[in-house]
């Protein structure tokens, strides 16, 4: 089962529930795949709403590999999901949201006390 607190999601690919997560290594892989841009530039590009099928293949592949699946992008390109192309876009959107959700959302999940706040930073 996916742990959203660790950025994991569950996606149904080829009729099977799969876990995806963008680990640090998976994010580095995506930086390389997107012309060496830093990961925030990649995230901003994807937030523009313009995704190619190749973008989806790369991101889903990186997420599967981040979760430990030994799979190539060519294998991902042959997969199916509910909703066709729109289903793949939803998977990418869900994975990106789980990876890059705002820190303010996390603060409400894990409230800090004054003793847990790093020195020099204001507490909540």
C-alpha positions in Angstrom: 0.0 0.0 0.0 1.3 3.5 -0.9 2.4 5.8 1.8 1.4 9.4 0.8 3.6 10.8 3.6 6.6 9.4 1.7 5.4 10.7 -1.6 4.1 7.3 -2.8 1.0 6.7 -4.9 -0.8 3.7 -6.2 -1.6 3.5 -9.9 -3.4 0.8 -11.8 -1.2 -0.2 -14.8 -1.9 -3.3 -16.9 -4.7 -4.2 -14.5 -2.4 -4.4 -11.5 -1.9 -1.9 -8.6 1.6 -0.6 -8.7 3.4 1.7 -6.2 5.2 4.7 -7.7 7.5 7.2 -5.9 9.9 9.8 -7.1 13.0 9.2 -4.9 16.0 11.4 -5.1 17.5 9.1 -7.7 14.3 9.1 -9.7 14.3 13.0 -9.6 17.9 13.1 -10.8 16.9 10.7 -13.6 14.2 13.2 -14.6 16.6 16.1 -14.5 18.7 14.3 -17.0 15.7 13.3 -19.2 14.6 16.9 -19.3 17.8 18.4 -20.7 19.6 18.7 -17.3 17.2 21.3 -15.9 16.9 21.3 -12.1 13.9 19.5 -10.7 12.0 22.6 -9.9 12.3 23.7 -13.5 10.9 20.3 -14.5 8.0 20.7 -12.1 7.2 24.1 -13.4 7.2 22.9 -16.9 4.8 20.1 -16.0 2.5 22.5 -14.1 2.1 24.4 -17.4 -0.3 21.6 -18.4 1.6 20.7 -21.5 2.6 17.0 -21.2 3.7 14.8 -24.0 3.3 11.1 -24.1 7.1 10.8 -23.8 6.9 13.1 -20.6 4.3 10.7 -19.1 6.4 7.6 -20.0 9.5 9.1 -18.4 7.8 10.2 -15.2 5.8 7.0 -14.7 8.9 5.0 -15.5 11.0 7.0 -13.0 8.3 6.5 -10.4 8.1 2.8 -10.9 11.9 2.5 -10.7 11.9 4.7 -7.6 9.6 2.1 -6.0 12.0 -0.7 -6.9 10.6 -2.0 -10.2 13.2 -2.9 -12.8 11.4 -1.5 -15.8 12.4 0.4 -18.9 10.7 3.4 -20.4 10.0 1.2 -23.4 8.1 -1.2 -21.1 6.1 1.6 -19.6 5.2 2.9 -23.1 3.5 -0.5 -23.7 1.4 -0.3 -20.6 -2.4 0.4 -20.3 -4.4 2.1 -17.7 -8.1 3.0 -17.1 -9.0 6.1 -19.0 -6.4 5.8 -21.7 -4.1 8.8 -22.3 -6.1 10.9 -19.7 -5.5 8.1 -17.2 -1.7 8.4 -17.6 -1.9 12.2 -17.2 -3.9 11.7 -14.0 -1.2 9.3 -12.7 1.5 11.9 -13.5 -0.5 14.7 -11.8 -1.0 12.5 -8.7 2.6 11.5 -8.5 3.8 15.1 -8.9 1.4 16.3 -6.3 2.5 13.6 -3.8 6.1 14.6 -4.5 5.8 18.4 -4.5 2.9 19.2 -2.3 3.4 22.5 -0.5 5.3 22.4 2.8 2.4 24.2 4.4 0.3 21.1 3.8 3.0 19.0 5.6 3.1 21.4 8.5 -0.6 20.7 9.2 0.2 16.9 9.1 3.2 17.2 11.3 2.8 20.2 13.6 6.0 21.4 15.2 6.4 22.4 18.8 8.8 25.1 19.8 11.3 22.4 20.9 11.2 20.8 17.5 11.8 24.0 15.5 15.4 24.4 14.3 17.3 27.2 16.1 16.8 30.6 14.5 13.6 29.6 12.7 10.2 30.8 13.9 7.9 28.1 15.3 4.3 27.6 14.2 
